Amino acid sequence: MELSPSLNACFRASILEHWNMNALTDYGYETHQYKDVARKIEKLHILFESAGIQHGDKIALCGRNQAHWGVAFLAILTYGAVAVPILHDFHPEQVHDIVNHSEARLLFVGEIMWKKLDAEAMPQLRGVICNTDYQLLVSRLDALNEAHANLNRLFCEKHPATFGPKELKEFYHDSPEELAIINYTSGTTSNSKGVMIPYRAIWSNVKFADEIFGDHAKAGDNLLSMLLMAHTLGLSFEFLYEFILGVHIHLLTRMPTPSILTKALADVRPIAIVCVPLIIEKIVRKAIIPKISSIDVKLALKLPIVGPKIKRKICESLQKALGGRAYEIVIGGSALNQEVEAILHDIGFNYTVGYGATECAPIIAYEDWHKFVPGSCGKCVRRMELRIDSPDPQHVPGEILAKGQNVMLGYFKNDEATAETLRDGWYHTGDLGVIDAEGNLFIKGRKKNMLLASNGQNVYPEEIEDKLASLPYVAECIVVQRAEKFVALVYPDLDLAKRDGVAPEELTTIMERNRKDLNAALPAYSQLSQICLQDEEFVKTPKKSIKRYLYK
């Protein structure tokens, strides 16, 4: 794959090269070839023009993953407008606020979200278009109404004979520092901020994907897109790179429940898998841990010849469950549980853990699974620099700082937050970590999450939570500080308890036993004083990280 410094030129080149190949499929539904994408982009450009959209104007997208979302995103960038992806599970008031704050002129929206929105609360919009079929839901311009009603005629007037590769016009020529996307974060510690992502950052992430997968993927291969396209992890590594390569992208338009995901992976057999830890952790806890927990299997695993054979079979069954074709499984978005990681490493599973942030669109660190060091999240990627703000970066945790092509321009209309986060060219991630002598990055926790023990010692709640999450009947947990004591909030695994015949009232006793077992493995200054059971699951971000600030 040859990459031009112009991202839009890459999109056009891919469409021309793969004209008659499959591009986007809503899994179980309609398939769009690359030529279909080209035709739809051209029609959307006609609508943008009728709505008076100028280069640099903002167009928002809010809805579940689907082919028409992806086409609309491509149409926005190739027109020269700025895309504003909005997570579909945001509260309606958040969507209103983001549309208004971003100064969006048009909104593409899913049918479910549209029922919850109020057009009057978004007065700057010139029109609202349905993601599903591009129907015009709201129009405040006669020209937009007329263009939409006569779209096929207007398209035919532009292309009276035929619409083939030769008729595909040049797309908007972007420049590296130009704003391409405003991506509103959904962080664990604060409210959303509009991250301004330039074309160079997207191009650099796509280039990175080609550097790591280029020898293992080719045009016509399949990929299952299950991460949110409105988030930079899914956008960069499950859509943009694959589209430029000529891959057939299958979009999982529904929630990835175990049954749906298992069938989709078996059908699609993706060339690679990018996922959040929650998916892998659930698979390991449900499908692997029960198989290796019996005394007989534990003893067999220690035998010199039998043990490796058992591990190899477990690894092969896991790979088969994930489609059987993926070169590697890239895990990112939040920390992977250490017990789960130890199992994956022990069976020789082809996984790796990356590190990034929306502000870097998103990649900062990565390592190929063959060289990956367990417990780390890889090494600094190309075109980026990484350092630890610490007097002893190998041993004393400090804030992780990043610099390079992937870094954002700043936060939209928020100079104060920009000045606080971007200093002397370095992006201050807010994460704490160390780097070993070989350059492997190890995350210790969030700077804002760090707790202070009564003796003045720094305590990283994520390290305690990782150990607690491996104890019986703990589904989700966070550690908070109340006065000078540390308390764990736990949402129990009710399904597992029910399966094992454990009554709800017995869980309190079990959690107290968990607390004592955990404290035996912790320094005195960081031990838990109490475990409090929660009645409901914790509120999470789209990356499935708990929104901690709601529980302080």
PyMOL commands that set and color helices and strands:
alter all, ss='L'
color gray80, all
select helices_A, chain A and resi 7-17+34-50+67-79+92-102+111-114+119-121+142-149+151-158+165-167+199-213+232-245+258-268+277-292+295-301+306-321+338-346+358-360+415-421+461-468+494-499+504-519+524-526+548-550
alter helices_A, ss='H'
color red, helices_A
select strands_A, chain A and resi 22-26+31-33+58-62+82-86+104-109+127-130+136-139+179-184+194-198+222-225+248-251+273-275+329-331+351-353+355-356+363-366+379-380+384-389+398-404+410-411+422-423+426-435+441-446+451-452+458-459+474-482+485-492+528-533
alter strands_A, ss='S'
color yellow, strands_A
deselect
rebuild
show_as cartoon
